[in-house]
Amino acid sequence: MVSSGKYTKIYVNKGIGNEIIGAKPNNRPDIMGVREDGMIDQVEVPSKTDSIEKLLDRMEINKEIMGDRAGTSKIKRIKK
C-alpha cells in the first residue's frame, strides 16, 4: 500500500474511529488505508486461529460502519 502512492494514511491495527468519528463498534482491521479520495480500504491477515468466514463477516460490518467511505476489502494470506 505504501509503495502504491494511492494512500494518504495507512493504519495498522487501529480502530475505524480514527477515520469515522463515533464508529460503533470501533473494530480494528489489520490494515486500513485511506485513499486520496477519502475511501477506506481494509485488509485482514488471518492468523492460524482465525475463521475466514468470521473475518469476512467482520469486514462487512466494517463496511457498514464506514458507509459511503467504504472501499475494498481483502484477505491477505501469508505464505509459509
MODA-V340829 format. One record per pair of residues at least 12 apart in sequence whose ideal C-beta (glycine too) atoms are under 7 Angstrom apart, sorted by the first residue. I is the first residue (numbers start at 1). GAP is how many residues later the second one is. D is the distance in Angstrom with one decimal. If there is no record, write none. Layout:
BEGIN
[[I	GAP	D] [I	GAP	D]]
END
This chain:
BEGIN
[[1	30	6.9] [1	32	4.7] [6	29	5.6] [6	30	6.9] [7	26	4.3] [7	27	6.1] [7	28	5.8] [8	26	5.5] [8	28	5.6] [9	25	4.2] [10	21	6.8] [10	23	4.9] [11	21	4.4] [12	19	5.8] [13	15	5.4] [13	17	6.1] [14	14	6.1] [14	18	6.7] [15	12	6.9] [15	13	5.1] [16	46	6.1] [16	49	5.6] [16	50	6.7] [19	15	6.0] [19	21	5.8] [20	45	6.0] [20	46	5.8] [20	49	7.0] [23	42	5.1] [27	31	6.3] [27	34	6.7] [27	35	5.4] [29	13	4.0] [29	14	6.7] [29	15	6.1] [29	33	6.2] [30	13	6.0] [30	14	5.1] [30	15	4.8] [31	12	4.1] [35	36	6.4] [38	31	5.7] [39	30	5.8] [39	32	3.8] [40	26	5.3] [40	29	5.2] [40	30	6.5] [40	31	5.3] [41	30	4.0] [41	31	4.6] [42	17	6.0] [42	20	5.8] [42	31	5.2] [43	31	5.0] [43	33	5.3] [44	15	6.4] [44	31	5.3] [45	31	5.2] [45	33	6.2] [46	29	6.3] [46	31	6.5] [52	23	6.5] [55	20	6.1] [59	14	4.2]]
END
